Amino acid sequence: MHWLFLFLSWPIGAGNSFTPVNSGTVVRWTTETDHDFGEIPAGKPTRFVFTFQNLLDEPIVLQTVRTTCGCTAADWPEAPIEAGKSGDVQIEYDANKIGTFRKKITVFFDKQRKAETLWIRGEVLE
């Protein structure tokens, strides 16, 4: 029974550095989140920059960006985004396959449980 008392009296989080995760959104997208490139010529890579603003009173880190195929590449800042400041996610689509496309981009922030979802779409012409 003494072990139960010791366990219950142990300070929670003692010695741990814990960063709470927000169940809501920590950013506001200042650009569209579903970008339509329209018609683009084959073989010509095309780019778009998605921009967001940090809504928290503390810095956030954009941990990673995942794309659904090798035809889409992403670049993002490694440095923390300060409170109220903006950051961006640069996307490049290689446009090598003829036809319509719709690609999902998933963005993960350190202080947000649910990932943000971005989309690009368009049609590659010969």
Secondary structure, DSSP 4 states (H G I P E B T S, - for coil): -HHHHHHHHSPTTTT----PPBSS-SEEESS-SEEEEEEEETT--EEEEEEEEE-SSS-B-EEEEEESSTTEEEE---SPBPTT-EEEEEEEE---S-EEEEEEEEEEETTBSSPEEEEEEEEEE-
